[in-house]
Amino acid sequence: MSVNVGVFVEISGLRDDREQVGMTALLTEVVRAEGMEFEVFVSMRGEGSDLAVRADSGEHKVIFSGFFRWQPAFEERLTARATQLVPHAQVRFGWEYEDEF
């Protein structure tokens, strides 16, 4: 069974441009590897020492098959990769389900 879900991932707590660029590359790679590159867009946020990177499907939903099996593993993998690169990074996920409207 498939489900339509809005996707939001934010990696914050980044301290400089190098960390922000690295997290942008990571999120771009992950979005592409998961086959969401046409629905989820990666952008840089913040300025100075308060930087973040966001992957967001906006008002559009992504169609998932097996979402409830995929979601926990995805969150665990991405959090592990992000904190391996930047140990102080904070990773936050948001999932908006179609029936929540």
N, CA, C and O atoms as a printed pandas DataFrame, in Angstrom:
     atom_number atom_name residue_name chain_id  residue_number  x_coord  y_coord  z_coord
0              1         N          MET        A               1    0.839   -1.171    0.000
1              2        CA          MET        A               1    0.000    0.000    0.000
2              3         C          MET        A               1    0.892    1.246    0.000
3              4         O          MET        A               1    1.919    1.283    0.679
4              5         N          SER        A               2    0.500    2.241   -0.750
5              6        CA          SER        A               2    1.283    3.469   -0.797
6              7         C          SER        A               2    0.577    4.578   -0.015
7              8         O          SER        A               2   -0.632    4.543    0.212
8              9         N          VAL        A               3    1.387    5.564    0.386
9             10        CA          VAL        A               3    0.884    6.683    1.167
10            11         C          VAL        A               3    1.564    7.953    0.660
11            12         O          VAL        A               3    2.727    7.925    0.258
12            13         N          ASN        A               4    0.835    9.059    0.681
13            14        CA          ASN        A               4    1.381   10.353    0.287
14            15         C          ASN        A               4    1.836   11.093    1.541
15            16         O          ASN        A               4    1.054   11.283    2.473
16            17         N          VAL        A               5    3.104   11.510    1.562
17            18        CA          VAL        A               5    3.674   12.116    2.761
18            19         C          VAL        A               5    4.488   13.353    2.388
19            20         O          VAL        A               5    5.277   13.330    1.443
20            21         N          GLY        A               6    4.287   14.426    3.139
21            22        CA          GLY        A               6    5.132   15.601    3.013
22            23         C          GLY        A               6    6.424   15.349    3.770
23            24         O          GLY        A               6    6.403   14.819    4.881
24            25         N          VAL        A               7    7.538   15.721    3.180
25            26        CA          VAL        A               7    8.854   15.436    3.743
26            27         C          VAL        A               7    9.518   16.731    4.205
27            28         O          VAL        A               7    9.522   17.732    3.489
28            29         N          PHE        A               8   10.074   16.694    5.404
29            30        CA          PHE        A               8   10.842   17.815    5.935
30            31         C          PHE        A               8   11.992   17.258    6.769
31            32         O          PHE        A               8   11.775   16.490    7.707
32            33         N          VAL        A               9   13.207   17.650    6.421
33            34        CA          VAL        A               9   14.392   17.275    7.193
34            35         C          VAL        A               9   15.219   18.544    7.362
35            36         O          VAL        A               9   15.476   19.262    6.395
36            37         N          GLU        A              10   15.632   18.813    8.591
37            38        CA          GLU        A              10   16.495   19.964    8.820
38            39         C          GLU        A              10   17.704   19.534    9.646
39            40         O          GLU        A              10   17.572   18.853   10.663
40            41         N          ILE        A              11   18.872   19.943    9.191
41            42        CA          ILE        A              11   20.108   19.715    9.929
42            43         C          ILE        A              11   20.589   21.088   10.368
43            44         O          ILE        A              11   20.954   21.921    9.538
44            45         N          SER        A              12   20.589   21.318   11.661
45            46        CA          SER        A              12   20.937   22.630   12.195
46            47         C          SER        A              12   22.116   22.519   13.156
47            48         O          SER        A              12   22.674   21.441   13.362
48            49         N          GLY        A              13   22.482   23.664   13.738
49            50        CA          GLY        A              13   23.615   23.693   14.651
50            51         C          GLY        A              13   24.947   23.764   13.931
51            52         O          GLY        A              13   25.996   23.522   14.527
52            53         N          LEU        A              14   24.906   24.098   12.646
53            54        CA          LEU        A              14   26.126   24.165   11.843
54            55         C          LEU        A              14   26.830   25.490   12.121
55            56         O          LEU        A              14   26.182   26.532   12.233
56            57         N          ARG        A              15   28.137   25.449   12.230
57            58        CA          ARG        A              15   28.880   26.606   12.717
58            59         C          ARG        A              15   29.599   27.415   11.647
59            60         O          ARG        A              15   29.968   28.566   11.881
60            61         N          ASP        A              16   29.799   26.818   10.470
61            62        CA          ASP        A              16   30.507   27.581    9.437
62            63         C          ASP        A              16   30.103   27.087    8.051
63            64         O          ASP        A              16   29.376   26.104    7.908
64            65         N          ASP        A              17   30.593   27.793    7.037
65            66        CA          ASP        A              17   30.252   27.470    5.648
66            67         C          ASP        A              17   30.671   26.060    5.266
67            68         O          ASP        A              17   29.967   25.386    4.515
68            69         N          ARG        A              18   31.811   25.609    5.774
69            70        CA          ARG        A              18   32.297   24.263    5.445
70            71         C          ARG        A              18   31.300   23.201    5.908
71            72         O          ARG        A              18   30.980   22.275    5.162
72            73         N          GLU        A              19   30.813   23.338    7.137
73            74        CA          GLU        A              19   29.825   22.385    7.651
74            75         C          GLU        A              19   28.521   22.465    6.864
75            76         O          GLU        A              19   27.902   21.442    6.576
76            77         N          GLN        A              20   28.108   23.675    6.519
77            78        CA          GLN        A              20   26.865   23.839    5.770
78            79         C          GLN        A              20   26.966   23.238    4.368
79            80         O          GLN        A              20   26.037   22.578    3.902
80            81         N          VAL        A              21   28.077   23.464    3.710
81            82        CA          VAL        A              21   28.279   22.893    2.368
82            83         C          VAL        A              21   28.330   21.368    2.443
83            84         O          VAL        A              21   27.762   20.687    1.588
84            85         N          GLY        A              22   29.006   20.827    3.460
85            86        CA          GLY        A              22   29.069   19.380    3.633
86            87         C          GLY        A              22   27.701   18.755    3.858
87            88         O          GLY        A              22   27.396   17.703    3.295
88            89         N          MET        A              23   26.876   19.398    4.679
89            90        CA          MET        A              23   25.523   18.881    4.945
90            91         C          MET        A              23   24.623   19.041    3.722
91            92         O          MET        A              23   23.746   18.211    3.485
92            93         N          THR        A              24   24.836   20.098    2.947
93            94        CA          THR        A              24   24.084   20.263    1.695
94            95         C          THR        A              24   24.412   19.128    0.743
95            96         O          THR        A              24   23.513   18.559    0.123
96            97         N          ALA        A              25   25.681   18.795    0.620
97            98        CA          ALA        A              25   26.095   17.685   -0.245
98            99         C          ALA        A              25   25.504   16.368    0.257
99           100         O          ALA        A              25   25.033   15.554   -0.538
100          101         N          LEU        A              26   25.528   16.159    1.568
101          102        CA          LEU        A              26   24.971   14.929    2.141
102          103         C          LEU        A              26   23.476   14.823    1.849
103          104         O          LEU        A              26   23.013   13.794    1.358
104          105         N          LEU        A              27   22.718   15.879    2.148
105          106        CA          LEU        A              27   21.272   15.817    1.912
106          107         C          LEU        A              27   20.949   15.649    0.434
107          108         O          LEU        A              27   20.030   14.911    0.080
108          109         N          THR        A              28   21.692   16.321   -0.425
109          110        CA          THR        A              28   21.477   16.176   -1.872
110          111         C          THR        A              28   21.719   14.738   -2.302
111          112         O          THR        A              28   20.936   14.179   -3.071
112          113         N          GLU        A              29   22.793   14.136   -1.813
113          114        CA          GLU        A              29   23.115   12.740   -2.124
114          115         C          GLU        A              29   22.015   11.794   -1.627
115          116         O          GLU        A              29   21.593   10.892   -2.350
116          117         N          VAL        A              30   21.555   12.007   -0.393
117          118        CA          VAL        A              30   20.532   11.138    0.194
118          119         C          VAL        A              30   19.216   11.266   -0.552
119          120         O          VAL        A              30   18.574   10.259   -0.848
120          121         N          VAL        A              31   18.807   12.490   -0.860
121          122        CA          VAL        A              31   17.554   12.711   -1.592
122          123         C          VAL        A              31   17.616   12.001   -2.946
123          124         O          VAL        A              31   16.647   11.367   -3.364
124          125         N          ARG        A              32   18.743   12.108   -3.618
125          126        CA          ARG        A              32   18.912   11.454   -4.923
126          127         C          ARG        A              32   18.903    9.930   -4.769
127          128         O          ARG        A              32   18.244    9.233   -5.541
128          129         N          ALA        A              33   19.627    9.413   -3.781
129          130        CA          ALA        A              33   19.712    7.964   -3.570
130          131         C          ALA        A              33   18.356    7.357   -3.220
131          132         O          ALA        A              33   18.078    6.208   -3.562
132          133         N          GLU        A              34   17.516    8.130   -2.539
133          134        CA          GLU        A              34   16.185    7.644   -2.150
134          135         C          GLU        A              34   15.148    7.864   -3.244
135          136         O          GLU        A              34   13.980    7.524   -3.060
136          137         N          GLY        A              35   15.556    8.429   -4.379
137          138        CA          GLY        A              35   14.646    8.628   -5.507
138          139         C          GLY        A              35   13.661    9.763   -5.316
139          140         O          GLY        A              35   12.579    9.749   -5.902
140          141         N          MET        A              36   14.023   10.755   -4.494
141          142        CA          MET        A              36   13.114   11.874   -4.226
142          143         C          MET        A              36   13.590   13.188   -4.850
143          144         O          MET        A              36   13.070   14.252   -4.511
144          145         N          GLU        A              37   14.562   13.130   -5.746
145          146        CA          GLU        A              37   15.172   14.352   -6.251
146          147         C          GLU        A              37   14.228   15.268   -7.028
147          148         O          GLU        A              37   14.523   16.450   -7.203
148          149         N          PHE        A              38   13.096   14.734   -7.496
149          150        CA          PHE        A              38   12.147   15.576   -8.228
150          151         C          PHE        A              38   11.037   16.119   -7.336
151          152         O          PHE        A              38   10.262   16.972   -7.769
152          153         N          GLU        A              39   10.948   15.637   -6.092
153          154        CA          GLU        A              39    9.899   16.091   -5.171
154          155         C          GLU        A              39   10.433   16.839   -3.955
155          156         O          GLU        A              39    9.710   17.639   -3.362
156          157         N          VAL        A              40   11.670   16.596   -3.578
157          158        CA          VAL        A              40   12.241   17.168   -2.359
158          159         C          VAL        A              40   13.430   18.037   -2.747
159          160         O          VAL        A              40   14.317   17.601   -3.480
160          161         N          PHE        A              41   13.439   19.267   -2.249
161          162        CA          PHE        A              41   14.470   20.221   -2.624
162          163         C          PHE        A              41   15.323   20.588   -1.412
163          164         O          PHE        A              41   14.814   20.746   -0.302
164          165         N          VAL        A              42   16.611   20.718   -1.642
165          166        CA          VAL        A              42   17.573   21.007   -0.575
166          167         C          VAL        A              42   17.953   22.489   -0.654
167          168         O          VAL        A              42   18.212   23.019   -1.735
168          169         N          SER        A              43   17.981   23.142    0.504
169          170        CA          SER        A              43   18.362   24.554    0.544
170          171         C          SER        A              43   19.156   24.855    1.804
171          172         O          SER        A              43   19.050   24.155    2.811
172          173         N          MET        A              44   19.953   25.912    1.723
173          174        CA          MET        A              44   20.739   26.386    2.861
174          175         C          MET        A              44   19.951   27.480    3.571
175          176         O          MET        A              44   19.249   28.266    2.936
176          177         N          ARG        A              45   20.078   27.521    4.910
177          178        CA          ARG        A              45   19.367   28.500    5.727
178          179         C          ARG        A              45   20.321   29.139    6.727
179          180         O          ARG        A              45   21.362   28.574    7.062
180          181         N          GLY        A              46   19.951   30.322    7.194
181          182        CA          GLY        A              46   20.672   30.979    8.273
182          183         C          GLY        A              46   21.861   31.782    7.797
183          184         O          GLY        A              46   22.149   31.871    6.603
184          185         N          GLU        A              47   22.549   32.369    8.777
185          186        CA          GLU        A              47   23.742   33.149    8.486
186          187         C          GLU        A              47   24.640   33.189    9.722
187          188         O          GLU        A              47   24.207   32.892   10.835
188          189         N          GLY        A              48   25.880   33.557    9.503
189          190        CA          GLY        A              48   26.835   33.622   10.607
190          191         C          GLY        A              48   27.134   32.245   11.166
191          192         O          GLY        A              48   27.485   31.322   10.431
192          193         N          SER        A              49   26.990   32.119   12.486
193          194        CA          SER        A              49   27.266   30.831   13.133
194          195         C          SER        A              49   25.983   30.069   13.443
195          196         O          SER        A              49   26.004   29.118   14.224
196          197         N          ASP        A              50   24.873   30.471   12.845
197          198        CA          ASP        A              50   23.579   29.807   13.037
198          199         C          ASP        A              50   23.085   29.302   11.692
199          200         O          ASP        A              50   22.155   29.860   11.110
200          201         N          LEU        A              51   23.712   28.246   11.205
201          202        CA          LEU        A              51   23.447   27.744    9.864
202          203         C          LEU        A              51   22.685   26.432    9.903
203          204         O          LEU        A              51   22.788   25.661   10.857
204          205         N          ALA        A              52   21.922   26.195    8.853
205          206        CA          ALA        A              52   21.161   24.956    8.732
206          207         C          ALA        A              52   21.035   24.592    7.261
207          208         O          ALA        A              52   21.293   25.406    6.375
208          209         N          VAL        A              53   20.637   23.367    7.026
209          210        CA          VAL        A              53   20.321   22.872    5.691
210          211         C          VAL        A              53   18.983   22.172    5.790
211          212         O          VAL        A              53   18.720   21.460    6.759
212          213         N          ARG        A              54   18.139   22.368    4.795
213          214        CA          ARG        A              54   16.794   21.797    4.828
214          215         C          ARG        A              54   16.498   21.056    3.532
215          216         O          ARG        A              54   16.851   21.507    2.442
216          217         N          ALA        A              55   15.841   19.910    3.675
217          218        CA          ALA        A              55   15.272   19.178    2.541
218          219         C          ALA        A              55   13.772   19.182    2.768
219          220         O          ALA        A              55   13.299   18.777    3.830
220          221         N          ASP        A              56   13.022   19.638    1.773
221          222        CA          ASP        A              56   11.596   19.895    1.990
222          223         C          ASP        A              56   10.817   19.639    0.697
223          224         O          ASP        A              56   11.238   20.033   -0.390
224          225         N          SER        A              57    9.683   18.976    0.842
225          226        CA          SER        A              57    8.824   18.752   -0.326
226          227         C          SER        A              57    7.804   19.880   -0.500
227          228         O          SER        A              57    6.998   19.848   -1.430
228          229         N          GLY        A              58    7.835   20.872    0.388
229          230        CA          GLY        A              58    6.909   22.000    0.273
230          231         C          GLY        A              58    5.473   21.554    0.420
231          232         O          GLY        A              58    5.157   20.738    1.286
232          233         N          GLU        A              59    4.614   22.075   -0.409
233          234        CA          GLU        A              59    3.197   21.719   -0.351
234          235         C          GLU        A              59    2.900   20.400   -1.052
235          236         O          GLU        A              59    1.792   19.873   -0.949
236          237         N          HIS        A              60    3.878   19.875   -1.757
237          238        CA          HIS        A              60    3.696   18.624   -2.494
238          239         C          HIS        A              60    3.974   17.435   -1.588
239          240         O          HIS        A              60    4.709   17.549   -0.607
240          241         N          LYS        A              61    3.396   16.318   -1.914
241          242        CA          LYS        A              61    3.599   15.079   -1.163
242          243         C          LYS        A              61    4.404   14.101   -2.014
243          244         O          LYS        A              61    4.366   14.137   -3.244
244          245         N          VAL        A              62    5.121   13.242   -1.332
245          246        CA          VAL        A              62    5.897   12.191   -1.985
246          247         C          VAL        A              62    5.134   10.883   -1.790
247          248         O          VAL        A              62    4.653   10.599   -0.693
248          249         N          ILE        A              63    5.024   10.095   -2.847
249          250        CA          ILE        A              63    4.330    8.815   -2.764
250          251         C          ILE        A              63    5.331    7.753   -2.314
251          252         O          ILE        A              63    6.355    7.533   -2.961
252          253         N          PHE        A              64    5.021    7.105   -1.204
253          254        CA          PHE        A              64    5.876    6.057   -0.645
254          255         C          PHE        A              64    5.124    4.736   -0.636
255          256         O          PHE        A              64    3.921    4.690   -0.380
256          257         N          SER        A              65    5.838    3.681   -0.915
257          258        CA          SER        A              65    5.343    2.334   -0.718
258          259         C          SER        A              65    6.154    1.751    0.435
259          260         O          SER        A              65    7.384    1.756    0.387
260          261         N          GLY        A              66    5.492    1.255    1.457
261          262        CA          GLY        A              66    6.195    0.710    2.618
262          263         C          GLY        A              66    6.802    1.781    3.504
263          264         O          GLY        A              66    7.829    1.546    4.141
264          265         N          PHE        A              67    6.183    2.959    3.556
265          266        CA          PHE        A              67    6.721    4.091    4.304
266          267         C          PHE        A              67    7.020    3.761    5.756
267          268         O          PHE        A              67    8.072    4.148    6.265
268          269         N          PHE        A              68    6.127    3.057    6.433
269          270        CA          PHE        A              68    6.278    2.819    7.864
270          271         C          PHE        A              68    7.401    1.834    8.186
271          272         O          PHE        A              68    7.846    1.769    9.332
272          273         N          ARG        A              69    7.863    1.073    7.206
273          274        CA          ARG        A              69    9.069    0.250    7.373
274          275         C          ARG        A              69   10.310    1.077    7.037
275          276         O          ARG        A              69   11.349    0.938    7.683
276          277         N          TRP        A              70   10.196    1.923    6.040
277          278        CA          TRP        A              70   11.318    2.708    5.549
278          279         C          TRP        A              70   11.692    3.850    6.504
279          280         O          TRP        A              70   12.878    4.087    6.734
280          281         N          GLN        A              71   10.719    4.550    7.056
281          282        CA          GLN        A              71   10.936    5.766    7.833
282          283         C          GLN        A              71   11.937    5.620    8.982
283          284         O          GLN        A              71   12.895    6.392    9.030
284          285         N          PRO        A              72   11.766    4.669    9.909
285          286        CA          PRO        A              72   12.713    4.592   11.033
286          287         C          PRO        A              72   14.149    4.321   10.587
287          288         O          PRO        A              72   15.091    4.891   11.137
288          289         N          ALA        A              73   14.311    3.462    9.602
289          290        CA          ALA        A              73   15.656    3.141    9.108
290          291         C          ALA        A              73   16.273    4.357    8.411
291          292         O          ALA        A              73   17.464    4.626    8.568
292          293         N          PHE        A              74   15.475    5.077    7.654
293          294        CA          PHE        A              74   15.951    6.290    6.986
294          295         C          PHE        A              74   16.419    7.322    8.003
295          296         O          PHE        A              74   17.504    7.888    7.864
296          297         N          GLU        A              75   15.610    7.567    9.019
297          298        CA          GLU        A              75   15.962    8.545   10.052
298          299         C          GLU        A              75   17.253    8.146   10.767
299          300         O          GLU        A              75   18.114    8.987   11.023
300          301         N          GLU        A              76   17.379    6.881   11.079
301          302        CA          GLU        A              76   18.576    6.394   11.771
302          303         C          GLU        A              76   19.818    6.544   10.897
303          304         O          GLU        A              76   20.854    7.014   11.367
304          305         N          ARG        A              77   19.721    6.144    9.616
305          306        CA          ARG        A              77   20.865    6.234    8.692
306          307         C          ARG        A              77   21.301    7.683    8.493
307          308         O          ARG        A              77   22.490    7.991    8.567
308          309         N          LEU        A              78   20.338    8.573    8.240
309          310        CA          LEU        A              78   20.687    9.957    7.966
310          311         C          LEU        A              78   21.267   10.638    9.206
311          312         O          LEU        A              78   22.251   11.370    9.105
312          313         N          THR        A              79   20.676   10.405   10.354
313          314        CA          THR        A              79   21.198   10.990   11.593
314          315         C          THR        A              79   22.618   10.514   11.854
315          316         O          THR        A              79   23.480   11.310   12.228
316          317         N          ALA        A              80   22.869    9.229   11.663
317          318        CA          ALA        A              80   24.214    8.682   11.884
318          319         C          ALA        A              80   25.224    9.309   10.930
319          320         O          ALA        A              80   26.324    9.674   11.345
320          321         N          ARG        A              81   24.865    9.436    9.674
321          322        CA          ARG        A              81   25.794   10.029    8.698
322          323         C          ARG        A              81   26.058   11.490    8.997
323          324         O          ARG        A              81   27.201   11.941    8.926
324          325         N          ALA        A              82   25.011   12.240    9.331
325          326        CA          ALA        A              82   25.174   13.672    9.604
326          327         C          ALA        A              82   26.050   13.895   10.832
327          328         O          ALA        A              82   26.953   14.731   10.807
328          329         N          THR        A              83   25.789   13.153   11.904
329          330        CA          THR        A              83   26.557   13.364   13.138
330          331         C          THR        A              83   27.952   12.768   13.053
331          332         O          THR        A              83   28.835   13.137   13.828
332          333         N          GLN        A              84   28.153   11.860   12.127
333          334        CA          GLN        A              84   29.516   11.366   11.894
334          335         C          GLN        A              84   30.354   12.472   11.245
335          336         O          GLN        A              84   31.531   12.634   11.567
336          337         N          LEU        A              85   29.749   13.222   10.341
337          338        CA          LEU        A              85   30.451   14.321    9.681
338          339         C          LEU        A              85   30.590   15.546   10.584
339          340         O          LEU        A              85   31.646   16.177   10.630
340          341         N          VAL        A              86   29.511   15.875   11.304
341          342        CA          VAL        A              86   29.479   17.046   12.189
342          343         C          VAL        A              86   28.834   16.601   13.502
343          344         O          VAL        A              86   27.609   16.631   13.620
344          345         N          PRO        A              87   29.623   16.194   14.480
345          346        CA          PRO        A              87   29.082   15.618   15.720
346          347         C          PRO        A              87   28.060   16.490   16.458
347          348         O          PRO        A              87   27.171   15.957   17.122
348          349         N          HIS        A              88   28.169   17.808   16.357
349          350        CA          HIS        A              88   27.233   18.686   17.061
350          351         C          HIS        A              88   25.989   19.024   16.233
351          352         O          HIS        A              88   25.148   19.801   16.685
352          353         N          ALA        A              89   25.860   18.464   15.047
353          354        CA          ALA        A              89   24.683   18.725   14.207
354          355         C          ALA        A              89   23.433   18.156   14.863
355          356         O          ALA        A              89   23.475   17.120   15.527
356          357         N          GLN        A              90   22.333   18.846   14.667
357          358        CA          GLN        A              90   21.036   18.395   15.174
358          359         C          GLN        A              90   20.150   18.094   13.968
359          360         O          GLN        A              90   19.967   18.941   13.094
360          361         N          VAL        A              91   19.608   16.894   13.931
361          362        CA          VAL        A              91   18.790   16.463   12.793
362          363         C          VAL        A              91   17.347   16.348   13.254
363          364         O          VAL        A              91   17.041   15.689   14.248
364          365         N          ARG        A              92   16.465   17.007   12.504
365          366        CA          ARG        A              92   15.036   17.002   12.846
366          367         C          ARG        A              92   14.243   16.577   11.611
367          368         O          ARG        A              92   14.504   17.033   10.498
368          369         N          PHE        A              93   13.276   15.698   11.833
369          370        CA          PHE        A              93   12.434   15.184   10.752
370          371         C          PHE        A              93   10.992   15.620   10.967
371          372         O          PHE        A              93   10.521   15.730   12.100
372          373         N          GLY        A              94   10.309   15.865    9.871
373          374        CA          GLY        A              94    8.879   16.149    9.929
374          375         C          GLY        A              94    8.185   15.407    8.801
375          376         O          GLY        A              94    8.629   15.439    7.653
376          377         N          TRP        A              95    7.105   14.748    9.135
377          378        CA          TRP        A              95    6.350   13.971    8.157
378          379         C          TRP        A              95    4.906   14.440    8.212
379          380         O          TRP        A              95    4.283   14.405    9.273
380          381         N          GLU        A              96    4.374   14.874    7.091
381          382        CA          GLU        A              96    2.998   15.365    7.030
382          383         C          GLU        A              96    2.181   14.387    6.182
383          384         O          GLU        A              96    2.413   14.239    4.983
384          385         N          TYR        A              97    1.251   13.746    6.813
385          386        CA          TYR        A              97    0.460   12.713    6.138
386          387         C          TYR        A              97   -0.738   13.332    5.442
387          388         O          TYR        A              97   -1.331   14.290    5.939
388          389         N          GLU        A              98   -1.087   12.785    4.297
389          390        CA          GLU        A              98   -2.169   13.305    3.455
390          391         C          GLU        A              98   -3.480   13.445    4.228
391          392         O          GLU        A              98   -4.230   14.395    4.003
392          393         N          ASP        A              99   -3.763   12.513    5.130
393          394        CA          ASP        A              99   -5.046   12.562    5.832
394          395         C          ASP        A              99   -5.062   13.561    6.990
395          396         O          ASP        A              99   -6.050   13.624    7.722
396          397         N          GLU        A             100   -3.993   14.345    7.174
397          398        CA          GLU        A             100   -3.961   15.341    8.240
398          399         C          GLU        A             100   -4.528   16.676    7.784
399          400         O          GLU        A             100   -4.514   17.638    8.552
400          401         N          PHE        A             101   -5.027   16.760    6.554
401          402        CA          PHE        A             101   -5.574   18.026    6.045
402          403         C          PHE        A             101   -7.000   18.205    6.476
403          404         O          PHE        A             101   -7.623   19.213    6.141
